[in-house]
Amino acid sequence: MDKVIDGETLQLNDGRLVRLIGVTVPHWDNLKKNHELAKQYKLDPNIVQLYSYASRNFVKEMVEGEVVVISFDSAF
């Protein structure tokens, strides 16, 4: 596994992107979208941004630089 794009997207060594099923998080690099999300749910935009960084960092700690086994959801 090459790198973590955000808390729900991984980039493989060959450049392909993998989205994690069932995971929805704010995007750490899209402040405008995070502010819109915060407004929609009546949340503090700073807290939403902190969650975006926390989710990305969590996934990075778990998988970046590791061998990752990918399996497909049976619904697909």
Distance bins in CASP14 RR format, pairs under 12 A and 6 or more apart:
PFRMAT RR
TARGET T0000
AUTHOR 0000-0000-0000
RMODE 2
METHOD distances of the structure
MODEL  1
1 9 0 0 0 0 0 1 0 0 0 0 0
1 10 1 0 1 0 0 0 0 0 0 0 0
1 11 1 0 0 1 0 0 0 0 0 0 0
1 12 1 0 0 1 0 0 0 0 0 0 0
1 13 1 0 0 1 0 0 0 0 0 0 0
1 14 0 0 0 0 0 1 0 0 0 0 0
1 15 0 0 0 0 0 1 0 0 0 0 0
1 16 0 0 0 0 0 1 0 0 0 0 0
1 17 0 0 0 0 0 1 0 0 0 0 0
1 18 0 0 0 0 1 0 0 0 0 0 0
1 20 0 0 0 0 0 1 0 0 0 0 0
1 59 0 0 0 0 0 1 0 0 0 0 0
1 60 0 0 0 0 0 1 0 0 0 0 0
1 62 0 0 0 0 1 0 0 0 0 0 0
1 63 1 0 1 0 0 0 0 0 0 0 0
1 64 1 0 0 1 0 0 0 0 0 0 0
1 65 1 0 1 0 0 0 0 0 0 0 0
1 66 1 0 1 0 0 0 0 0 0 0 0
1 67 1 0 0 1 0 0 0 0 0 0 0
1 68 1 0 1 0 0 0 0 0 0 0 0
1 69 0 0 0 0 1 0 0 0 0 0 0
1 70 0 0 0 0 1 0 0 0 0 0 0
2 9 0 0 0 0 0 1 0 0 0 0 0
2 10 1 0 0 1 0 0 0 0 0 0 0
2 11 1 0 1 0 0 0 0 0 0 0 0
2 12 1 0 1 0 0 0 0 0 0 0 0
2 13 1 0 1 0 0 0 0 0 0 0 0
2 14 0 0 0 0 1 0 0 0 0 0 0
2 15 1 0 0 1 0 0 0 0 0 0 0
2 16 0 0 0 0 1 0 0 0 0 0 0
2 17 0 0 0 0 0 1 0 0 0 0 0
2 18 0 0 0 0 0 1 0 0 0 0 0
2 60 0 0 0 0 0 1 0 0 0 0 0
2 63 0 0 0 0 0 1 0 0 0 0 0
2 64 0 0 0 0 1 0 0 0 0 0 0
2 65 1 0 0 1 0 0 0 0 0 0 0
2 66 0 0 0 0 0 1 0 0 0 0 0
2 67 0 0 0 0 0 1 0 0 0 0 0
2 68 0 0 0 0 1 0 0 0 0 0 0
3 9 0 0 0 0 1 0 0 0 0 0 0
3 10 1 0 0 1 0 0 0 0 0 0 0
3 11 1 0 1 0 0 0 0 0 0 0 0
3 12 0 0 0 0 1 0 0 0 0 0 0
3 13 0 0 0 0 1 0 0 0 0 0 0
3 15 0 0 0 0 1 0 0 0 0 0 0
3 17 0 0 0 0 0 1 0 0 0 0 0
3 18 0 0 0 0 0 1 0 0 0 0 0
3 56 0 0 0 0 0 1 0 0 0 0 0
3 59 0 0 0 0 0 1 0 0 0 0 0
3 60 0 0 0 0 1 0 0 0 0 0 0
3 63 0 0 0 0 1 0 0 0 0 0 0
3 64 1 0 0 1 0 0 0 0 0 0 0
3 65 0 0 0 0 1 0 0 0 0 0 0
3 66 0 0 0 0 0 1 0 0 0 0 0
3 68 0 0 0 0 0 1 0 0 0 0 0
4 10 1 0 1 0 0 0 0 0 0 0 0
4 11 1 0 0 1 0 0 0 0 0 0 0
4 12 0 0 0 0 0 1 0 0 0 0 0
4 17 0 0 0 0 0 1 0 0 0 0 0
4 18 0 0 0 0 0 1 0 0 0 0 0
4 20 0 0 0 0 0 1 0 0 0 0 0
4 23 0 0 0 0 0 1 0 0 0 0 0
4 25 0 0 0 0 0 1 0 0 0 0 0
4 28 0 0 0 0 1 0 0 0 0 0 0
4 29 0 0 0 0 0 1 0 0 0 0 0
4 53 0 0 0 0 0 1 0 0 0 0 0
4 55 0 0 0 0 1 0 0 0 0 0 0
4 56 1 0 0 1 0 0 0 0 0 0 0
4 57 0 0 0 0 1 0 0 0 0 0 0
4 58 0 0 0 0 1 0 0 0 0 0 0
4 59 1 0 1 0 0 0 0 0 0 0 0
4 60 1 0 1 0 0 0 0 0 0 0 0
4 61 0 0 0 0 1 0 0 0 0 0 0
4 62 0 0 0 0 1 0 0 0 0 0 0
4 63 1 0 0 1 0 0 0 0 0 0 0
4 64 1 0 1 0 0 0 0 0 0 0 0
4 65 0 0 0 0 1 0 0 0 0 0 0
4 66 0 0 0 0 0 1 0 0 0 0 0
4 68 0 0 0 0 0 1 0 0 0 0 0
5 11 1 0 1 0 0 0 0 0 0 0 0
5 12 0 0 0 0 0 1 0 0 0 0 0
5 15 0 0 0 0 0 1 0 0 0 0 0
5 16 0 0 0 0 0 1 0 0 0 0 0
5 17 1 0 0 1 0 0 0 0 0 0 0
5 18 0 0 0 0 1 0 0 0 0 0 0
5 19 0 0 0 0 1 0 0 0 0 0 0
5 20 0 0 0 0 0 1 0 0 0 0 0
5 25 0 0 0 0 0 1 0 0 0 0 0
5 27 0 0 0 0 1 0 0 0 0 0 0
5 28 0 0 0 0 1 0 0 0 0 0 0
5 29 0 0 0 0 1 0 0 0 0 0 0
5 30 0 0 0 0 0 1 0 0 0 0 0
5 52 0 0 0 0 0 1 0 0 0 0 0
5 55 0 0 0 0 0 1 0 0 0 0 0
5 56 0 0 0 0 1 0 0 0 0 0 0
5 59 0 0 0 0 1 0 0 0 0 0 0
5 60 0 0 0 0 0 1 0 0 0 0 0
5 63 0 0 0 0 0 1 0 0 0 0 0
5 64 0 0 0 0 0 1 0 0 0 0 0
6 17 0 0 0 0 0 1 0 0 0 0 0
6 18 0 0 0 0 0 1 0 0 0 0 0
6 19 0 0 0 0 1 0 0 0 0 0 0
6 20 0 0 0 0 1 0 0 0 0 0 0
6 23 0 0 0 0 1 0 0 0 0 0 0
6 24 0 0 0 0 0 1 0 0 0 0 0
6 25 1 0 0 1 0 0 0 0 0 0 0
6 26 0 0 0 0 1 0 0 0 0 0 0
6 27 1 0 1 0 0 0 0 0 0 0 0
6 28 1 0 1 0 0 0 0 0 0 0 0
6 29 1 0 0 1 0 0 0 0 0 0 0
6 30 0 0 0 0 1 0 0 0 0 0 0
6 33 0 0 0 0 0 1 0 0 0 0 0
6 34 0 0 0 0 0 1 0 0 0 0 0
6 51 0 0 0 0 0 1 0 0 0 0 0
6 52 1 0 0 1 0 0 0 0 0 0 0
6 53 0 0 0 0 1 0 0 0 0 0 0
6 54 0 0 0 0 0 1 0 0 0 0 0
6 55 1 0 0 1 0 0 0 0 0 0 0
6 56 1 0 1 0 0 0 0 0 0 0 0
6 57 0 0 0 0 0 1 0 0 0 0 0
6 58 0 0 0 0 0 1 0 0 0 0 0
6 59 1 0 0 1 0 0 0 0 0 0 0
6 60 0 0 0 0 1 0 0 0 0 0 0
7 18 0 0 0 0 0 1 0 0 0 0 0
7 19 0 0 0 0 1 0 0 0 0 0 0
7 20 1 0 0 1 0 0 0 0 0 0 0
7 22 0 0 0 0 0 1 0 0 0 0 0
7 23 1 0 0 1 0 0 0 0 0 0 0
7 24 0 0 0 0 1 0 0 0 0 0 0
7 25 1 0 1 0 0 0 0 0 0 0 0
7 26 0 0 0 0 1 0 0 0 0 0 0
7 27 0 0 0 0 1 0 0 0 0 0 0
7 28 1 0 0 1 0 0 0 0 0 0 0
7 29 0 0 0 0 0 1 0 0 0 0 0
7 51 0 0 0 0 1 0 0 0 0 0 0
7 52 1 0 0 1 0 0 0 0 0 0 0
7 53 0 0 0 0 1 0 0 0 0 0 0
7 54 0 0 0 0 1 0 0 0 0 0 0
7 55 1 0 1 0 0 0 0 0 0 0 0
7 56 1 0 1 0 0 0 0 0 0 0 0
7 57 0 0 0 0 1 0 0 0 0 0 0
7 58 1 0 0 1 0 0 0 0 0 0 0
7 59 1 0 1 0 0 0 0 0 0 0 0
7 60 0 0 0 0 1 0 0 0 0 0 0
7 61 0 0 0 0 0 1 0 0 0 0 0
7 62 0 0 0 0 0 1 0 0 0 0 0
7 63 0 0 0 0 0 1 0 0 0 0 0
7 64 0 0 0 0 0 1 0 0 0 0 0
8 17 0 0 0 0 0 1 0 0 0 0 0
8 18 0 0 0 0 1 0 0 0 0 0 0
8 19 1 0 0 1 0 0 0 0 0 0 0
8 20 1 0 1 0 0 0 0 0 0 0 0
8 21 0 0 0 0 1 0 0 0 0 0 0
8 22 0 0 0 0 1 0 0 0 0 0 0
8 23 1 0 1 0 0 0 0 0 0 0 0
8 24 1 0 0 1 0 0 0 0 0 0 0
8 25 1 0 1 0 0 0 0 0 0 0 0
8 26 0 0 0 0 1 0 0 0 0 0 0
8 27 0 0 0 0 1 0 0 0 0 0 0
8 28 0 0 0 0 0 1 0 0 0 0 0
8 52 0 0 0 0 0 1 0 0 0 0 0
8 55 1 0 0 1 0 0 0 0 0 0 0
8 56 0 0 0 0 1 0 0 0 0 0 0
8 58 0 0 0 0 0 1 0 0 0 0 0
8 59 1 0 0 1 0 0 0 0 0 0 0
9 15 0 0 0 0 0 1 0 0 0 0 0
9 16 0 0 0 0 0 1 0 0 0 0 0
9 17 1 0 1 0 0 0 0 0 0 0 0
9 18 1 0 0 1 0 0 0 0 0 0 0
9 19 1 0 1 0 0 0 0 0 0 0 0
9 20 1 0 0 1 0 0 0 0 0 0 0
9 21 0 0 0 0 0 1 0 0 0 0 0
9 23 0 0 0 0 1 0 0 0 0 0 0
9 24 0 0 0 0 0 1 0 0 0 0 0
9 25 0 0 0 0 1 0 0 0 0 0 0
9 27 0 0 0 0 1 0 0 0 0 0 0
9 28 0 0 0 0 0 1 0 0 0 0 0
9 29 0 0 0 0 0 1 0 0 0 0 0
9 55 0 0 0 0 0 1 0 0 0 0 0
9 56 0 0 0 0 1 0 0 0 0 0 0
9 59 0 0 0 0 1 0 0 0 0 0 0
9 60 0 0 0 0 0 1 0 0 0 0 0
9 63 0 0 0 0 0 1 0 0 0 0 0
10 16 0 0 0 0 1 0 0 0 0 0 0
10 17 1 0 0 1 0 0 0 0 0 0 0
10 18 1 0 1 0 0 0 0 0 0 0 0
10 19 0 0 0 0 1 0 0 0 0 0 0
10 20 1 0 0 1 0 0 0 0 0 0 0
10 23 0 0 0 0 0 1 0 0 0 0 0
10 56 0 0 0 0 0 1 0 0 0 0 0
10 59 1 0 0 1 0 0 0 0 0 0 0
10 60 0 0 0 0 1 0 0 0 0 0 0
10 62 0 0 0 0 0 1 0 0 0 0 0
10 63 1 0 0 1 0 0 0 0 0 0 0
10 64 0 0 0 0 1 0 0 0 0 0 0
10 65 0 0 0 0 0 1 0 0 0 0 0
10 66 0 0 0 0 0 1 0 0 0 0 0
10 68 1 0 0 1 0 0 0 0 0 0 0
10 70 0 0 0 0 1 0 0 0 0 0 0
11 17 1 0 1 0 0 0 0 0 0 0 0
11 18 1 0 0 1 0 0 0 0 0 0 0
11 19 0 0 0 0 0 1 0 0 0 0 0
11 59 0 0 0 0 0 1 0 0 0 0 0
11 60 0 0 0 0 0 1 0 0 0 0 0
11 63 0 0 0 0 0 1 0 0 0 0 0
11 64 0 0 0 0 1 0 0 0 0 0 0
11 65 0 0 0 0 0 1 0 0 0 0 0
11 68 0 0 0 0 0 1 0 0 0 0 0
12 18 1 0 0 1 0 0 0 0 0 0 0
12 19 0 0 0 0 0 1 0 0 0 0 0
12 63 0 0 0 0 0 1 0 0 0 0 0
12 64 0 0 0 0 0 1 0 0 0 0 0
12 65 0 0 0 0 0 1 0 0 0 0 0
12 66 0 0 0 0 0 1 0 0 0 0 0
12 67 0 0 0 0 0 1 0 0 0 0 0
12 68 0 0 0 0 1 0 0 0 0 0 0
12 69 0 0 0 0 0 1 0 0 0 0 0
12 70 0 0 0 0 1 0 0 0 0 0 0
13 64 0 0 0 0 0 1 0 0 0 0 0
13 65 0 0 0 0 1 0 0 0 0 0 0
13 66 0 0 0 0 0 1 0 0 0 0 0
13 67 0 0 0 0 0 1 0 0 0 0 0
13 68 0 0 0 0 0 1 0 0 0 0 0
16 68 0 0 0 0 0 1 0 0 0 0 0
16 70 0 0 0 0 1 0 0 0 0 0 0
17 70 0 0 0 0 0 1 0 0 0 0 0
18 59 0 0 0 0 0 1 0 0 0 0 0
18 63 0 0 0 0 0 1 0 0 0 0 0
18 68 0 0 0 0 1 0 0 0 0 0 0
18 69 0 0 0 0 0 1 0 0 0 0 0
18 70 1 0 0 1 0 0 0 0 0 0 0
18 71 0 0 0 0 0 1 0 0 0 0 0
18 72 0 0 0 0 0 1 0 0 0 0 0
18 73 0 0 0 0 0 1 0 0 0 0 0
19 25 0 0 0 0 0 1 0 0 0 0 0
19 59 0 0 0 0 0 1 0 0 0 0 0
19 70 0 0 0 0 0 1 0 0 0 0 0
19 72 0 0 0 0 0 1 0 0 0 0 0
19 73 0 0 0 0 0 1 0 0 0 0 0
19 76 0 0 0 0 0 1 0 0 0 0 0
20 55 0 0 0 0 0 1 0 0 0 0 0
20 56 0 0 0 0 0 1 0 0 0 0 0
20 58 0 0 0 0 0 1 0 0 0 0 0
20 59 1 0 0 1 0 0 0 0 0 0 0
20 62 0 0 0 0 0 1 0 0 0 0 0
20 63 0 0 0 0 1 0 0 0 0 0 0
20 68 0 0 0 0 0 1 0 0 0 0 0
20 70 0 0 0 0 0 1 0 0 0 0 0
20 71 0 0 0 0 0 1 0 0 0 0 0
20 73 0 0 0 0 0 1 0 0 0 0 0
21 70 0 0 0 0 0 1 0 0 0 0 0
21 71 0 0 0 0 1 0 0 0 0 0 0
21 72 0 0 0 0 1 0 0 0 0 0 0
21 73 1 0 1 0 0 0 0 0 0 0 0
21 74 0 0 0 0 0 1 0 0 0 0 0
21 75 0 0 0 0 1 0 0 0 0 0 0
21 76 0 0 0 0 1 0 0 0 0 0 0
22 73 0 0 0 0 1 0 0 0 0 0 0
22 75 0 0 0 0 0 1 0 0 0 0 0
23 55 0 0 0 0 1 0 0 0 0 0 0
23 56 0 0 0 0 0 1 0 0 0 0 0
23 58 0 0 0 0 0 1 0 0 0 0 0
23 59 0 0 0 0 1 0 0 0 0 0 0
23 62 0 0 0 0 0 1 0 0 0 0 0
24 37 0 0 0 0 0 1 0 0 0 0 0
24 51 0 0 0 0 0 1 0 0 0 0 0
24 52 0 0 0 0 0 1 0 0 0 0 0
24 55 0 0 0 0 1 0 0 0 0 0 0
25 33 0 0 0 0 0 1 0 0 0 0 0
25 34 0 0 0 0 0 1 0 0 0 0 0
25 37 0 0 0 0 0 1 0 0 0 0 0
25 48 0 0 0 0 1 0 0 0 0 0 0
25 49 0 0 0 0 0 1 0 0 0 0 0
25 50 0 0 0 0 0 1 0 0 0 0 0
25 51 1 0 0 1 0 0 0 0 0 0 0
25 52 1 0 0 1 0 0 0 0 0 0 0
25 53 0 0 0 0 1 0 0 0 0 0 0
25 54 0 0 0 0 1 0 0 0 0 0 0
25 55 1 1 0 0 0 0 0 0 0 0 0
25 56 1 0 0 1 0 0 0 0 0 0 0
25 57 0 0 0 0 0 1 0 0 0 0 0
25 58 0 0 0 0 1 0 0 0 0 0 0
25 59 0 0 0 0 1 0 0 0 0 0 0
26 32 0 0 0 0 0 1 0 0 0 0 0
26 33 1 0 0 1 0 0 0 0 0 0 0
26 34 1 0 1 0 0 0 0 0 0 0 0
26 35 0 0 0 0 1 0 0 0 0 0 0
26 36 0 0 0 0 0 1 0 0 0 0 0
26 37 1 0 1 0 0 0 0 0 0 0 0
26 38 0 0 0 0 1 0 0 0 0 0 0
26 40 0 0 0 0 0 1 0 0 0 0 0
26 41 0 0 0 0 0 1 0 0 0 0 0
26 43 0 0 0 0 1 0 0 0 0 0 0
26 45 0 0 0 0 1 0 0 0 0 0 0
26 46 0 0 0 0 0 1 0 0 0 0 0
26 47 0 0 0 0 1 0 0 0 0 0 0
26 48 1 0 1 0 0 0 0 0 0 0 0
26 49 1 0 0 1 0 0 0 0 0 0 0
26 50 0 0 0 0 1 0 0 0 0 0 0
26 51 1 0 1 0 0 0 0 0 0 0 0
26 52 1 1 0 0 0 0 0 0 0 0 0
26 53 0 0 0 0 1 0 0 0 0 0 0
26 54 0 0 0 0 1 0 0 0 0 0 0
26 55 1 0 0 1 0 0 0 0 0 0 0
26 56 0 0 0 0 1 0 0 0 0 0 0
27 33 1 0 1 0 0 0 0 0 0 0 0
27 34 1 0 0 1 0 0 0 0 0 0 0
27 35 0 0 0 0 0 1 0 0 0 0 0
27 36 0 0 0 0 0 1 0 0 0 0 0
27 37 0 0 0 0 1 0 0 0 0 0 0
27 48 0 0 0 0 0 1 0 0 0 0 0
27 49 0 0 0 0 1 0 0 0 0 0 0
27 51 0 0 0 0 0 1 0 0 0 0 0
27 52 1 0 0 1 0 0 0 0 0 0 0
27 53 0 0 0 0 0 1 0 0 0 0 0
27 55 0 0 0 0 1 0 0 0 0 0 0
27 56 0 0 0 0 1 0 0 0 0 0 0
28 34 0 0 0 0 1 0 0 0 0 0 0
28 48 0 0 0 0 0 1 0 0 0 0 0
28 49 1 0 0 1 0 0 0 0 0 0 0
28 50 0 0 0 0 1 0 0 0 0 0 0
28 51 0 0 0 0 1 0 0 0 0 0 0
28 52 1 0 1 0 0 0 0 0 0 0 0
28 53 1 0 1 0 0 0 0 0 0 0 0
28 54 0 0 0 0 1 0 0 0 0 0 0
28 55 1 0 0 1 0 0 0 0 0 0 0
28 56 1 0 1 0 0 0 0 0 0 0 0
28 57 0 0 0 0 1 0 0 0 0 0 0
28 58 0 0 0 0 0 1 0 0 0 0 0
28 59 0 0 0 0 0 1 0 0 0 0 0
28 60 0 0 0 0 0 1 0 0 0 0 0
29 49 0 0 0 0 0 1 0 0 0 0 0
29 52 0 0 0 0 1 0 0 0 0 0 0
29 53 0 0 0 0 0 1 0 0 0 0 0
29 56 0 0 0 0 1 0 0 0 0 0 0
30 36 0 0 0 0 1 0 0 0 0 0 0
30 37 0 0 0 0 1 0 0 0 0 0 0
30 45 0 0 0 0 0 1 0 0 0 0 0
30 48 0 0 0 0 0 1 0 0 0 0 0
30 49 0 0 0 0 1 0 0 0 0 0 0
30 52 0 0 0 0 1 0 0 0 0 0 0
30 56 0 0 0 0 0 1 0 0 0 0 0
31 37 0 0 0 0 0 1 0 0 0 0 0
31 38 0 0 0 0 0 1 0 0 0 0 0
31 45 0 0 0 0 1 0 0 0 0 0 0
31 46 0 0 0 0 0 1 0 0 0 0 0
31 48 0 0 0 0 1 0 0 0 0 0 0
31 49 1 0 0 1 0 0 0 0 0 0 0
31 52 0 0 0 0 1 0 0 0 0 0 0
31 53 0 0 0 0 0 1 0 0 0 0 0
32 38 0 0 0 0 0 1 0 0 0 0 0
32 39 0 0 0 0 0 1 0 0 0 0 0
32 45 0 0 0 0 0 1 0 0 0 0 0
32 48 0 0 0 0 0 1 0 0 0 0 0
32 49 0 0 0 0 0 1 0 0 0 0 0
33 39 0 0 0 0 0 1 0 0 0 0 0
33 40 0 0 0 0 0 1 0 0 0 0 0
33 45 0 0 0 0 0 1 0 0 0 0 0
33 48 0 0 0 0 1 0 0 0 0 0 0
33 49 0 0 0 0 0 1 0 0 0 0 0
33 52 0 0 0 0 1 0 0 0 0 0 0
34 40 0 0 0 0 0 1 0 0 0 0 0
34 41 0 0 0 0 0 1 0 0 0 0 0
34 43 0 0 0 0 1 0 0 0 0 0 0
34 44 0 0 0 0 0 1 0 0 0 0 0
34 45 1 0 0 1 0 0 0 0 0 0 0
34 46 0 0 0 0 1 0 0 0 0 0 0
34 47 0 0 0 0 1 0 0 0 0 0 0
34 48 1 0 1 0 0 0 0 0 0 0 0
34 49 1 0 1 0 0 0 0 0 0 0 0
34 50 0 0 0 0 1 0 0 0 0 0 0
34 51 0 0 0 0 1 0 0 0 0 0 0
34 52 1 0 0 1 0 0 0 0 0 0 0
34 53 0 0 0 0 0 1 0 0 0 0 0
34 55 0 0 0 0 0 1 0 0 0 0 0
35 41 0 0 0 0 0 1 0 0 0 0 0
35 43 0 0 0 0 1 0 0 0 0 0 0
35 44 0 0 0 0 0 1 0 0 0 0 0
35 45 1 0 1 0 0 0 0 0 0 0 0
35 46 0 0 0 0 1 0 0 0 0 0 0
35 47 0 0 0 0 0 1 0 0 0 0 0
35 48 1 0 0 1 0 0 0 0 0 0 0
35 49 0 0 0 0 1 0 0 0 0 0 0
35 52 0 0 0 0 0 1 0 0 0 0 0
36 43 0 0 0 0 0 1 0 0 0 0 0
36 45 0 0 0 0 1 0 0 0 0 0 0
36 48 0 0 0 0 1 0 0 0 0 0 0
37 43 1 0 0 1 0 0 0 0 0 0 0
37 44 0 0 0 0 0 1 0 0 0 0 0
37 45 0 0 0 0 1 0 0 0 0 0 0
37 47 0 0 0 0 0 1 0 0 0 0 0
37 48 1 0 1 0 0 0 0 0 0 0 0
37 49 0 0 0 0 1 0 0 0 0 0 0
37 51 0 0 0 0 1 0 0 0 0 0 0
37 52 0 0 0 0 1 0 0 0 0 0 0
38 44 1 0 0 1 0 0 0 0 0 0 0
38 45 1 0 1 0 0 0 0 0 0 0 0
38 46 0 0 0 0 1 0 0 0 0 0 0
38 47 1 0 0 1 0 0 0 0 0 0 0
38 48 1 0 1 0 0 0 0 0 0 0 0
38 49 0 0 0 0 1 0 0 0 0 0 0
38 50 0 0 0 0 0 1 0 0 0 0 0
38 51 0 0 0 0 1 0 0 0 0 0 0
38 52 0 0 0 0 0 1 0 0 0 0 0
39 45 1 0 0 1 0 0 0 0 0 0 0
39 48 0 0 0 0 1 0 0 0 0 0 0
40 48 0 0 0 0 0 1 0 0 0 0 0
41 47 0 0 0 0 0 1 0 0 0 0 0
41 48 0 0 0 0 1 0 0 0 0 0 0
41 51 0 0 0 0 0 1 0 0 0 0 0
42 48 0 0 0 0 0 1 0 0 0 0 0
43 49 0 0 0 0 0 1 0 0 0 0 0
43 50 0 0 0 0 0 1 0 0 0 0 0
43 51 0 0 0 0 1 0 0 0 0 0 0
43 52 0 0 0 0 0 1 0 0 0 0 0
44 50 0 0 0 0 1 0 0 0 0 0 0
44 51 0 0 0 0 0 1 0 0 0 0 0
45 51 0 0 0 0 0 1 0 0 0 0 0
45 52 0 0 0 0 0 1 0 0 0 0 0
46 52 0 0 0 0 0 1 0 0 0 0 0
46 53 0 0 0 0 0 1 0 0 0 0 0
47 53 0 0 0 0 0 1 0 0 0 0 0
47 54 0 0 0 0 0 1 0 0 0 0 0
48 54 0 0 0 0 0 1 0 0 0 0 0
48 55 0 0 0 0 0 1 0 0 0 0 0
49 55 0 0 0 0 0 1 0 0 0 0 0
49 56 0 0 0 0 0 1 0 0 0 0 0
50 56 0 0 0 0 0 1 0 0 0 0 0
50 57 0 0 0 0 0 1 0 0 0 0 0
51 57 0 0 0 0 0 1 0 0 0 0 0
51 58 0 0 0 0 0 1 0 0 0 0 0
52 58 0 0 0 0 0 1 0 0 0 0 0
52 59 0 0 0 0 0 1 0 0 0 0 0
53 59 0 0 0 0 0 1 0 0 0 0 0
53 60 0 0 0 0 0 1 0 0 0 0 0
54 60 0 0 0 0 0 1 0 0 0 0 0
54 61 0 0 0 0 0 1 0 0 0 0 0
55 61 0 0 0 0 0 1 0 0 0 0 0
55 62 0 0 0 0 0 1 0 0 0 0 0
56 62 0 0 0 0 0 1 0 0 0 0 0
56 63 0 0 0 0 0 1 0 0 0 0 0
56 64 0 0 0 0 0 1 0 0 0 0 0
57 63 0 0 0 0 0 1 0 0 0 0 0
57 64 0 0 0 0 1 0 0 0 0 0 0
58 64 0 0 0 0 0 1 0 0 0 0 0
59 65 0 0 0 0 0 1 0 0 0 0 0
59 66 0 0 0 0 0 1 0 0 0 0 0
59 68 0 0 0 0 0 1 0 0 0 0 0
60 66 0 0 0 0 0 1 0 0 0 0 0
62 68 0 0 0 0 1 0 0 0 0 0 0
63 69 0 0 0 0 0 1 0 0 0 0 0
63 70 0 0 0 0 0 1 0 0 0 0 0
END
